[in-house]
Amino acid sequence: PSRSSRSPSSWACPIPLSVRGASKWLEDEIIYNEELTSEPVSMRVAVVGHGTASRCLFQYIMRFDDMFLRRMSIENTSIARFIFDDEGWSVLKLNDATHLGTSESHSLEAQP
């Protein structure tokens, strides 16, 4: 069914793909993975997924409330860039689709 035909409560991150499930995966596999973090290094990690998984991760990383998350449009093939360091998460870009070469972009970008 289309998004408009579903109730707003169904737009939230579904179980088992919940915000906690997505964040637990991110924490277990990347942030607190002793094999990856045993020595201080800088690394780049690509996480590829579909819109619902992305929404769950964005909600965890940026602490979005459910209402904002439901209203947020995520473009197909868009790119989000984050930094995780000693101070936590920072957003560099969100919903960036400039690589598609379209004239319209709905991306959010951190300002220096």
C-alpha positions, 0 to 999 in steps of 0.5 A: 500500500502507498504511504498515504493509505497507511496509518501514521503509526505504521510509518515509525520504525517497525519491529524487528527493524526498530530504532533500538534494533538499528542502533544496536546493530550500529553499536555492536558492529561498528562503534563498540566492535573491539576488533575495529576499535582496539587501536585508535584509527580513523575509518570510513564505513558505508552503511547501505540500506532502504528507507525504513532502515535509514529512518531508524538509524537517522532517528537514533543518530539525530534523536528525531522525534517520531513526528519529524521522522514521519514527515521527512522525505528520504530521496532514493539513492540519497547519501547521508554523511555522519562523523562519530567521535569522542563527542558523539554524532555530528551530521555532515550531510543528509539526503544528498542526491547531487550525484544524480545530477538533478536540478532539485536537491532537498539535502541538509548540509552542516554549515562551518 
